[in-house]
Amino acid sequence: MNITTASLSERHHVENLMQFYIYDFTEFTRASILEDGTFRTLPDLDSYWSEQYKNHIYLIKAGGEVAGFILMKETEDTRKYNYLAHFFILRKFRRSGIGRKAAEIILKKYKGEWELYQLENNIPAQIFWDKVIKDISDGEVRVWVENGRRYQNFFCK
């Protein structure tokens, strides 16, 4: 398994994977497809390509095959922290340890304060992230629920 920064020439990989990502979330969001049979893309996806100094897209590969992606932001508003915006592993690679390893690599790469969230009704994601954060954080995790999202704020050791 390896993680690489997605190049502009790999943008289509991310955009295609994004359809599967959004589809998986329909279980929790009830998002509908557009008339052309696709899902509406993320409104801020272009910013990952235009603001690469602070927004990062990584492709996760296993056995030479694309297995998923990570979209994260280095944020500086009232404080400096890293924000894990989107994390996706194709179903065939789930429960293989690839997602956990990829999450740990990215979180440790950008040491310091992190924030991420799961949908309040996405219990499998909450269980996954609770385990990952427990292993890589300094042990103190702030958790709160707001607008249907369960947020976690922590420091990566």
TORPA-4810 file (N, C-alpha, C, O; in nm, 3 decimals):
<nodes>
NODE_1_0.084_-0.117_0.000_0.000_0.000_0.000_0.089_0.123_0.000_0.186_0.131_0.075_M
NODE_2_0.054_0.220_-0.085_0.125_0.347_-0.080_0.028_0.462_-0.104_-0.082_0.444_-0.157_N
NODE_3_0.072_0.579_-0.062_-0.007_0.700_-0.076_0.076_0.800_-0.152_0.191_0.826_-0.118_I
NODE_4_0.017_0.856_-0.257_0.087_0.956_-0.336_-0.001_1.080_-0.354_-0.124_1.070_-0.353_T
NODE_5_0.063_1.194_-0.370_-0.010_1.316_-0.400_-0.070_1.301_-0.539_0.001_1.265_-0.634_T
NODE_6_-0.198_1.328_-0.552_-0.263_1.317_-0.683_-0.218_1.431_-0.772_-0.228_1.548_-0.734_A
NODE_7_-0.169_1.398_-0.889_-0.127_1.500_-0.984_-0.247_1.548_-1.064_-0.353_1.484_-1.062_S
NODE_8_-0.231_1.657_-1.133_-0.340_1.710_-1.215_-0.383_1.608_-1.319_-0.501_1.599_-1.354_L
NODE_9_-0.287_1.530_-1.370_-0.323_1.428_-1.470_-0.405_1.314_-1.409_-0.464_1.235_-1.482_S
NODE_10_-0.408_1.304_-1.277_-0.485_1.201_-1.209_-0.620_1.254_-1.158_-0.693_1.184_-1.088_E
NODE_11_-0.650_1.376_-1.193_-0.775_1.437_-1.147_-0.895_1.350_-1.182_-0.988_1.335_-1.102_R
NODE_12_-0.894_1.293_-1.301_-1.006_1.208_-1.343_-1.025_1.088_-1.250_-1.138_1.045_-1.228_H
NODE_13_-0.915_1.034_-1.195_-0.926_0.924_-1.099_-1.009_0.968_-0.979_-1.100_0.898_-0.935_H
NODE_14_-0.974_1.085_-0.928_-1.042_1.136_-0.809_-1.189_1.165_-0.841_-1.278_1.130_-0.764_V
NODE_15_-1.214_1.229_-0.954_-1.351_1.262_-0.991_-1.436_1.136_-1.011_-1.553_1.133_-0.972_E
NODE_16_-1.377_1.033_-1.071_-1.450_0.908_-1.089_-1.474_0.838_-0.955_-1.584_0.789_-0.929_N
NODE_17_-1.372_0.834_-0.870_-1.388_0.774_-0.737_-1.491_0.850_-0.654_-1.561_0.791_-0.573_L
NODE_18_-1.498_0.981_-0.676_-1.592_1.064_-0.601_-1.737_1.016_-0.622_-1.819_1.027_-0.531_M
NODE_19_-1.768_0.963_-0.739_-1.902_0.912_-0.765_-1.933_0.793_-0.673_-2.043_0.781_-0.620_Q
NODE_20_-1.835_0.704_-0.655_-1.853_0.590_-0.564_-1.863_0.636_-0.419_-1.943_0.584_-0.341_F
NODE_21_-1.782_0.735_-0.384_-1.782_0.792_-0.250_-1.920_0.848_-0.217_-1.977_0.818_-0.112_Y
NODE_22_-1.973_0.930_-0.305_-2.104_0.991_-0.282_-2.213_0.883_-0.282_-2.306_0.889_-0.202_I
NODE_23_-2.199_0.786_-0.371_-2.295_0.676_-0.374_-2.297_0.604_-0.239_-2.405_0.578_-0.185_Y
NODE_24_-2.182_0.571_-0.184_-2.175_0.503_-0.055_-2.247_0.584_0.054_-2.309_0.527_0.144_D
NODE_25_-2.240_0.715_0.044_-2.302_0.800_0.146_-2.453_0.810_0.130_-2.521_0.858_0.221_F
NODE_26_-2.509_0.765_0.017_-2.655_0.775_0.001_-2.728_0.694_0.108_-2.844_0.722_0.139_T
NODE_27_-2.660_0.596_0.163_-2.717_0.520_0.274_-2.749_0.611_0.393_-2.841_0.584_0.470_E
NODE_28_-2.672_0.717_0.407_-2.686_0.808_0.521_-2.746_0.943_0.482_-2.804_1.011_0.567_F
NODE_29_-2.731_0.982_0.356_-2.773_1.117_0.315_-2.896_1.119_0.225_-2.964_1.220_0.216_T
NODE_30_-2.923_1.008_0.160_-3.033_1.000_0.065_-3.013_1.094_-0.055_-3.111_1.139_-0.115_R
NODE_31_-2.889_1.123_-0.089_-2.860_1.208_-0.206_-2.917_1.142_-0.331_-2.916_1.020_-0.344_A
NODE_32_-2.966_1.223_-0.421_-3.024_1.174_-0.546_-2.928_1.196_-0.662_-2.842_1.284_-0.658_S
NODE_33_-2.944_1.114_-0.765_-2.861_1.133_-0.884_-2.921_1.243_-0.970_-3.040_1.274_-0.963_I
NODE_34_-2.836_1.302_-1.051_-2.879_1.405_-1.145_-2.943_1.337_-1.267_-2.944_1.215_-1.278_L
NODE_35_-2.997_1.417_-1.356_-3.062_1.362_-1.475_-2.968_1.281_-1.563_-3.011_1.190_-1.633_E
NODE_36_-2.837_1.314_-1.558_-2.741_1.240_-1.642_-2.691_1.111_-1.576_-2.606_1.042_-1.632_D
NODE_37_-2.745_1.077_-1.458_-2.709_0.952_-1.392_-2.590_0.961_-1.300_-2.545_0.859_-1.247_G
NODE_38_-2.536_1.080_-1.279_-2.423_1.099_-1.188_-2.469_1.176_-1.065_-2.579_1.231_-1.060_T
NODE_39_-2.382_1.177_-0.966_-2.408_1.257_-0.847_-2.343_1.393_-0.862_-2.242_1.407_-0.931_F
NODE_40_-2.401_1.492_-0.799_-2.341_1.626_-0.797_-2.207_1.614_-0.726_-2.197_1.552_-0.620_R
NODE_41_-2.104_1.676_-0.784_-1.971_1.668_-0.724_-1.962_1.760_-0.602_-2.051_1.842_-0.579_T
NODE_42_-1.858_1.745_-0.526_-1.839_1.830_-0.408_-1.818_1.974_-0.451_-1.742_1.999_-0.545_L
NODE_43_-1.882_2.069_-0.387_-1.871_2.209_-0.431_-1.730_2.267_-0.422_-1.697_2.359_-0.496_P
NODE_44_-1.648_2.214_-0.332_-1.513_2.271_-0.316_-1.404_2.185_-0.381_-1.285_2.209_-0.356_D
NODE_45_-1.440_2.088_-0.463_-1.340_1.998_-0.521_-1.236_2.075_-0.604_-1.118_2.042_-0.599_L
NODE_46_-1.278_2.174_-0.679_-1.184_2.251_-0.761_-1.075_2.318_-0.676_-0.963_2.336_-0.723_D
NODE_47_-1.108_2.356_-0.554_-1.010_2.425_-0.469_-0.890_2.336_-0.435_-0.782_2.387_-0.405_S
NODE_48_-0.909_2.206_-0.440_-0.797_2.116_-0.412_-0.693_2.122_-0.523_-0.575_2.094_-0.501_Y
NODE_49_-0.736_2.157_-0.643_-0.644_2.168_-0.755_-0.589_2.311_-0.767_-0.475_2.330_-0.808_W
NODE_50_-0.670_2.410_-0.733_-0.627_2.549_-0.749_-0.552_2.604_-0.628_-0.480_2.703_-0.640_S
NODE_51_-0.567_2.541_-0.513_-0.502_2.588_-0.390_-0.420_2.475_-0.328_-0.438_2.440_-0.211_E
NODE_52_-0.330_2.419_-0.408_-0.254_2.302_-0.363_-0.155_2.332_-0.251_-0.102_2.240_-0.189_Q
NODE_53_-0.129_2.459_-0.224_-0.040_2.494_-0.115_-0.105_2.468_0.021_-0.035_2.454_0.121_Y
NODE_54_-0.239_2.461_0.025_-0.305_2.435_0.152_-0.408_2.322_0.147_-0.452_2.273_0.251_K
NODE_55_-0.447_2.280_0.027_-0.541_2.169_0.010_-0.468_2.055_-0.059_-0.396_2.075_-0.156_N
NODE_56_-0.487_1.935_-0.007_-0.409_1.821_-0.058_-0.500_1.703_-0.092_-0.592_1.669_-0.018_H
NODE_57_-0.472_1.643_-0.207_-0.543_1.522_-0.249_-0.440_1.411_-0.261_-0.337_1.425_-0.327_I
NODE_58_-0.470_1.300_-0.195_-0.383_1.184_-0.200_-0.460_1.066_-0.258_-0.577_1.046_-0.227_Y
NODE_59_-0.392_0.990_-0.341_-0.447_0.863_-0.389_-0.386_0.751_-0.307_-0.265_0.749_-0.281_L
NODE_60_-0.469_0.658_-0.267_-0.425_0.540_-0.194_-0.422_0.426_-0.294_-0.520_0.401_-0.364_I
NODE_61_-0.310_0.357_-0.300_-0.298_0.245_-0.394_-0.259_0.119_-0.319_-0.184_0.122_-0.222_K
NODE_62_-0.313_0.008_-0.367_-0.283_-0.124_-0.311_-0.256_-0.218_-0.426_-0.340_-0.235_-0.515_A
NODE_63_-0.140_-0.280_-0.425_-0.106_-0.372_-0.533_-0.109_-0.305_-0.670_-0.144_-0.369_-0.769_G
NODE_64_-0.072_-0.177_-0.675_-0.071_-0.103_-0.800_-0.207_-0.053_-0.845_-0.218_0.013_-0.948_G
NODE_65_-0.310_-0.083_-0.769_-0.447_-0.044_-0.804_-0.493_0.070_-0.713_-0.464_0.070_-0.593_E
NODE_66_-0.565_0.166_-0.769_-0.619_0.275_-0.687_-0.723_0.215_-0.592_-0.816_0.148_-0.635_V
NODE_67_-0.705_0.241_-0.462_-0.793_0.185_-0.359_-0.877_0.291_-0.290_-0.973_0.258_-0.220_A
NODE_68_-0.843_0.419_-0.310_-0.920_0.524_-0.245_-0.850_0.657_-0.254_-0.754_0.674_-0.329_G
NODE_69_-0.900_0.753_-0.175_-0.841_0.887_-0.173_-0.858_0.952_-0.037_-0.939_0.910_0.046_F
NODE_70_-0.778_1.055_-0.017_-0.786_1.138_0.102_-0.781_1.284_0.056_-0.694_1.321_-0.023_I
NODE_71_-0.874_1.364_0.105_-0.871_1.509_0.080_-0.856_1.576_0.216_-0.937_1.556_0.306_L
NODE_72_-0.751_1.657_0.230_-0.729_1.725_0.357_-0.687_1.868_0.332_-0.639_1.904_0.225_M
NODE_73_-0.707_1.951_0.435_-0.675_2.093_0.425_-0.591_2.135_0.544_-0.614_2.092_0.657_K
NODE_74_-0.494_2.220_0.516_-0.421_2.288_0.622_-0.492_2.422_0.640_-0.491_2.506_0.549_E
NODE_75_-0.553_2.442_0.755_-0.641_2.555_0.777_-0.582_2.654_0.876_-0.522_2.616_0.976_T
NODE_76_-0.599_2.781_0.845_-0.560_2.887_0.938_-0.670_2.991_0.938_-0.670_3.082_0.856_E
NODE_77_-0.764_2.978_1.031_-0.862_3.084_1.049_-0.836_3.146_1.186_-0.746_3.229_1.200_D
NODE_78_-0.910_3.108_1.286_-0.881_3.159_1.420_-0.771_3.077_1.488_-0.717_3.117_1.591_T
NODE_79_-0.739_2.964_1.428_-0.630_2.879_1.478_-0.574_2.798_1.361_-0.638_2.788_1.256_R
NODE_80_-0.457_2.741_1.378_-0.395_2.658_1.274_-0.423_2.512_1.306_-0.390_2.464_1.414_K
NODE_81_-0.485_2.443_1.212_-0.511_2.301_1.231_-0.526_2.232_1.095_-0.540_2.297_0.992_Y
NODE_82_-0.522_2.101_1.099_-0.541_2.019_0.979_-0.682_1.963_0.981_-0.733_1.921_1.085_N
NODE_83_-0.744_1.965_0.865_-0.882_1.922_0.854_-0.892_1.807_0.754_-0.863_1.825_0.635_Y
NODE_84_-0.931_1.691_0.800_-0.951_1.577_0.712_-1.093_1.587_0.657_-1.191_1.556_0.726_L
NODE_85_-1.104_1.632_0.533_-1.234_1.664_0.474_-1.304_1.541_0.417_-1.425_1.523_0.437_A
NODE_86_-1.231_1.455_0.347_-1.292_1.339_0.282_-1.193_1.223_0.280_-1.075_1.241_0.250_H
NODE_87_-1.242_1.106_0.312_-1.160_0.986_0.319_-1.242_0.873_0.260_-1.355_0.848_0.303_F
NODE_88_-1.187_0.805_0.160_-1.263_0.701_0.092_-1.176_0.582_0.058_-1.066_0.596_0.005_F
NODE_89_-1.228_0.464_0.089_-1.166_0.337_0.052_-1.271_0.256_-0.023_-1.383_0.238_0.025_I
NODE_90_-1.235_0.208_-0.143_-1.327_0.123_-0.219_-1.366_0.001_-0.136_-1.285_-0.052_-0.059_L
NODE_91_-1.488_-0.042_-0.152_-1.541_-0.152_-0.071_-1.452_-0.278_-0.074_-1.435_-0.343_0.029_R
NODE_92_-1.396_-0.311_-0.188_-1.318_-0.435_-0.196_-1.191_-0.430_-0.111_-1.131_-0.534_-0.082_K
NODE_93_-1.149_-0.308_-0.070_-1.029_-0.294_0.013_-1.061_-0.270_0.160_-0.971_-0.265_0.244_F
NODE_94_-1.190_-0.256_0.192_-1.228_-0.231_0.331_-1.205_-0.355_0.415_-1.212_-0.468_0.366_R
NODE_95_-1.179_-0.333_0.540_-1.153_-0.439_0.639_-1.024_-0.516_0.608_-1.006_-0.628_0.655_R
NODE_96_-0.937_-0.455_0.530_-0.808_-0.518_0.499_-0.693_-0.450_0.572_-0.579_-0.498_0.566_S
NODE_97_-0.722_-0.341_0.641_-0.618_-0.265_0.710_-0.563_-0.150_0.627_-0.489_-0.066_0.679_G
NODE_98_-0.598_-0.144_0.499_-0.546_-0.038_0.412_-0.596_0.099_0.456_-0.518_0.195_0.461_I
NODE_99_-0.723_0.109_0.487_-0.778_0.237_0.531_-0.714_0.287_0.658_-0.679_0.404_0.670_G
NODE_100_-0.700_0.199_0.753_-0.638_0.236_0.882_-0.495_0.282_0.862_-0.453_0.384_0.917_R
NODE_101_-0.419_0.207_0.782_-0.279_0.243_0.757_-0.271_0.377_0.685_-0.188_0.461_0.720_K
NODE_102_-0.354_0.398_0.585_-0.354_0.524_0.510_-0.388_0.641_0.603_-0.324_0.746_0.597_A
NODE_103_-0.488_0.623_0.688_-0.527_0.728_0.782_-0.412_0.763_0.875_-0.382_0.880_0.897_A
NODE_104_-0.348_0.662_0.930_-0.235_0.685_1.022_-0.121_0.758_0.953_-0.061_0.848_1.011_E
NODE_105_-0.090_0.720_0.830_0.020_0.784_0.757_-0.008_0.933_0.737_0.079_1.016_0.763_I
NODE_106_-0.128_0.967_0.693_-0.160_1.108_0.667_-0.168_1.187_0.797_-0.115_1.298_0.804_I
NODE_107_-0.231_1.132_0.897_-0.242_1.205_1.024_-0.105_1.232_1.085_-0.080_1.339_1.140_L
NODE_108_-0.017_1.135_1.077_0.118_1.151_1.133_0.205_1.242_1.047_0.296_1.307_1.098_K
NODE_109_0.178_1.246_0.918_0.256_1.332_0.828_0.239_1.479_0.865_0.334_1.557_0.857_K
NODE_110_0.119_1.516_0.904_0.089_1.654_0.941_0.064_1.658_1.092_-0.050_1.673_1.136_Y
NODE_111_0.169_1.646_1.168_0.156_1.646_1.314_0.091_1.775_1.361_0.096_1.877_1.292_K
NODE_112_0.031_1.769_1.476_-0.034_1.886_1.532_-0.182_1.864_1.548_-0.228_1.751_1.561_G
NODE_113_-0.257_1.972_1.547_-0.400_1.966_1.571_-0.475_1.921_1.446_-0.446_1.965_1.335_E
NODE_114_-0.572_1.833_1.467_-0.656_1.780_1.361_-0.803_1.793_1.397_-0.841_1.795_1.514_W
NODE_115_-0.883_1.802_1.291_-1.028_1.799_1.309_-1.087_1.720_1.194_-1.043_1.732_1.080_E
NODE_116_-1.188_1.641_1.225_-1.260_1.566_1.124_-1.400_1.538_1.177_-1.427_1.558_1.295_L
NODE_117_-1.486_1.492_1.090_-1.620_1.455_1.136_-1.674_1.338_1.057_-1.626_1.305_0.948_Y
NODE_118_-1.775_1.275_1.116_-1.853_1.173_1.049_-1.999_1.215_1.060_-2.036_1.289_1.152_Q
NODE_119_-2.080_1.170_0.968_-2.223_1.195_0.981_-2.272_1.126_1.108_-2.227_1.017_1.142_L
NODE_120_-2.362_1.191_1.177_-2.409_1.141_1.306_-2.469_1.000_1.296_-2.462_0.923_1.391_E
NODE_121_-2.528_0.966_1.182_-2.588_0.834_1.165_-2.495_0.732_1.099_-2.536_0.620_1.071_N
NODE_122_-2.370_0.770_1.074_-2.273_0.679_1.012_-2.189_0.612_1.123_-2.073_0.647_1.144_N
NODE_123_-2.249_0.518_1.190_-2.186_0.451_1.303_-2.059_0.374_1.263_-1.961_0.379_1.336_I
NODE_124_-2.057_0.303_1.148_-1.933_0.233_1.110_-1.814_0.328_1.097_-1.703_0.294_1.139_P
NODE_125_-1.835_0.447_1.040_-1.726_0.544_1.027_-1.683_0.594_1.165_-1.564_0.614_1.189_A
NODE_126_-1.777_0.615_1.254_-1.742_0.661_1.388_-1.657_0.559_1.461_-1.560_0.595_1.528_Q
NODE_127_-1.691_0.432_1.448_-1.613_0.325_1.512_-1.472_0.322_1.454_-1.374_0.314_1.528_I
NODE_128_-1.461_0.330_1.320_-1.331_0.331_1.254_-1.244_0.446_1.306_-1.131_0.424_1.348_F
NODE_129_-1.298_0.569_1.302_-1.218_0.685_1.340_-1.187_0.688_1.489_-1.080_0.735_1.528_W
NODE_130_-1.276_0.638_1.573_-1.245_0.630_1.717_-1.121_0.544_1.741_-1.035_0.580_1.821_D
NODE_131_-1.113_0.431_1.671_-0.998_0.341_1.687_-0.870_0.406_1.635_-0.766_0.402_1.702_K
NODE_132_-0.876_0.466_1.517_-0.757_0.530_1.459_-0.709_0.643_1.549_-0.590_0.651_1.582_V
NODE_133_-0.799_0.730_1.589_-0.762_0.847_1.670_-0.705_0.804_1.805_-0.611_0.865_1.854_I
NODE_134_-0.762_0.700_1.863_-0.711_0.651_1.992_-0.563_0.613_1.981_-0.484_0.640_2.071_K
NODE_135_-0.526_0.551_1.869_-0.389_0.504_1.852_-0.289_0.612_1.813_-0.170_0.598_1.843_D
NODE_136_-0.333_0.718_1.748_-0.236_0.817_1.699_-0.241_0.951_1.773_-0.156_1.036_1.752_I
NODE_137_-0.340_0.968_1.859_-0.353_1.098_1.926_-0.277_1.100_2.058_-0.223_0.999_2.103_S
NODE_138_-0.274_1.218_2.117_-0.211_1.232_2.248_-0.303_1.184_2.360_-0.268_1.197_2.477_D
NODE_139_-0.418_1.130_2.326_-0.510_1.075_2.424_-0.627_1.165_2.458_-0.727_1.120_2.514_G
NODE_140_-0.616_1.291_2.426_-0.725_1.384_2.455_-0.799_1.415_2.324_-0.742_1.470_2.230_E
NODE_141_-0.925_1.377_2.321_-1.007_1.398_2.202_-1.133_1.474_2.244_-1.207_1.431_2.332_V
NODE_142_-1.155_1.585_2.180_-1.277_1.663_2.204_-1.379_1.619_2.100_-1.352_1.623_1.980_R
NODE_143_-1.496_1.577_2.146_-1.602_1.529_2.057_-1.728_1.612_2.080_-1.765_1.639_2.194_V
NODE_144_-1.793_1.653_1.971_-1.919_1.723_1.982_-2.004_1.695_1.859_-1.952_1.658_1.753_W
NODE_145_-2.134_1.714_1.874_-2.229_1.691_1.764_-2.292_1.825_1.730_-2.338_1.900_1.816_V
NODE_146_-2.294_1.851_1.599_-2.349_1.978_1.551_-2.403_1.957_1.409_-2.332_1.906_1.322_E
NODE_147_-2.525_1.997_1.387_-2.588_1.991_1.254_-2.577_1.852_1.189_-2.549_1.842_1.070_N
NODE_148_-2.600_1.747_1.266_-2.599_1.612_1.212_-2.462_1.553_1.189_-2.447_1.449_1.124_G
NODE_149_-2.360_1.620_1.242_-2.222_1.572_1.226_-2.158_1.551_1.364_-2.181_1.628_1.457_R
NODE_150_-2.079_1.445_1.374_-2.005_1.416_1.497_-1.859_1.454_1.472_-1.789_1.387_1.397_R
NODE_151_-1.816_1.562_1.535_-1.681_1.616_1.517_-1.585_1.559_1.619_-1.623_1.525_1.732_Y
NODE_152_-1.459_1.549_1.578_-1.351_1.510_1.668_-1.234_1.605_1.645_-1.195_1.633_1.532_Q
NODE_153_-1.180_1.654_1.754_-1.064_1.743_1.752_-0.959_1.680_1.842_-0.989_1.641_1.955_N
NODE_154_-0.836_1.670_1.792_-0.731_1.603_1.867_-0.595_1.647_1.817_-0.584_1.713_1.713_F
NODE_155_-0.491_1.611_1.891_-0.354_1.637_1.849_-0.287_1.506_1.815_-0.296_1.409_1.890_F
NODE_156_-0.221_1.504_1.702_-0.148_1.385_1.658_-0.009_1.390_1.718_0.064_1.488_1.703_C
NODE_157_0.027_1.282_1.786_0.158_1.275_1.851_0.267_1.238_1.753_0.384_1.228_1.792_K
</nodes>
